[in-house]
Amino acid sequence: MVLGAPAAPVLDGRISLSGPDGEIDAALGALYDADAAGEGRRRRSGGLGASAPSVARWLGDIRTYFPTSVVRVLQRDAVARLGLGQLLLEPELLAAAEPDVHLVGTLLSLRSALPERTRETARAVVRRVVEDIERRLEQSLRSAVLGAVDRTSRTRTPRLPDVDWDRTILANLRNYQPEQRTVIVDRLIGHTRARRTAALRDVILLIDQSGSMASSVVYAGVLGASLATLRAVSTRLIVFDTSVVDLTEQLDDPVDLLFGVRLGGGTDIDRAVGYGASLVTRPTDTVFVLISDLIEGGDQSSLVARLRALVEAGVCVVVLLALSDDGTPAYDHRLAATCAELGAPAFACTPDRFPELLATALRRDDVGRWASVQGLVRPA
């Protein structure tokens, strides 16, 4: 199986694959046994063909023979290598595919081409991925954010229901009376209750929707929707390419939000940061997260000036070169280094670490140092 079908003539029948092994080899060969000789790409053995039924059979085969994590890689490679994006507009193929972030990115990029018969299936696929991300990350995000905000609002004159008894006892252990076996409390520690009329912190998510950022857009959209459910923070979510679209009003439904994204096109980060800066009303209580590979098509010097002004005003600015599990991203190293010098640390972050990152920013701790300790991607 390591050698595959092309090795059969060399082996002269001495070794052959049959049964399930042969079927697995055929499924892999349909995708990977291809070359560019002749007109376009020609499969040396089998191939997926150009019809929806043959692709549907192949999708079923790989789900039979491989675990989910491998199926997702094979699907991603099939879209990239064999141009199956248009075939994914067929409802039966979407139903057979294994939903993941990359499939959602493909669907969002094809959004304008979705025929009526496919739209509901596509939405169902996107919703399954959204719900999976929420199950994995929502609770950790909620705990991290509320924990960070609570710590910033600690008080030494709490009302009795708001006393943190564990911290109060620790703070007063020096007053322990052995004879009475008791602690005399002369200092209470607790938390002020979150105000109902105003959030304690503002979070602005500014998301690059260029094609290379597809996975980051999906994760950021879902995490932004989860943040919007927390009264302790006020969340704004903006996507951009050469134009800027504020999707804050759609945060109550992450599926609608994602279908409001338009992947692809150019990139004007400067214009987007300018719009985001206009939303800042209390700089020292604002976390400004720019999610972009920093491949700027606009005015780079103006972008640097805007970021410098935000940092100098007291805004906690973080640049995420990617918010995904895709590994080291391609990005503008020089501009990333400039951002870090300004005090806006630039690095890539996986979705599971985003809650802790945001908690660090909300506490006004050193985000750059946190990223370094975590071993996250840093500009050279």
Buried (B, 14 or more C-beta within 10 A) or exposed (E): EEEBBEEBEEEEEEEEBEEEEEBBBBBBBBBBBBEEEEEEEEBBBBBBBEEBEBBBBBBEBBBEBBEEEEBBEBBBEBBEEBEBBEBBBBBBBBEBBBBBBBBBBBBBBBBEEBEEEBBEBBBBBBBBBBBBBBEEBBEBBBEBBBEBBBEBBEBEEBEEEBBBEEBBBEBBEEEEEEEEEEBEBEEBBBBBEBEEEEBBBBBBBBBBBBEBBBBBBBBBBBBBBBBBEBBBBBBBBBBBBEBBBBBBEBBEEBBBBBBBBBBEBEBBBBBBBBBBBEBBEEBEBBBBBBBBBBBBBBBBEBBBBBBBBBBEEEBBBBBBBBBBEBEEBEBBEEBBBBBBEBBBBBBBBBBEBBBBBBBBBBBBEEBBEBBEEBEBBBBE
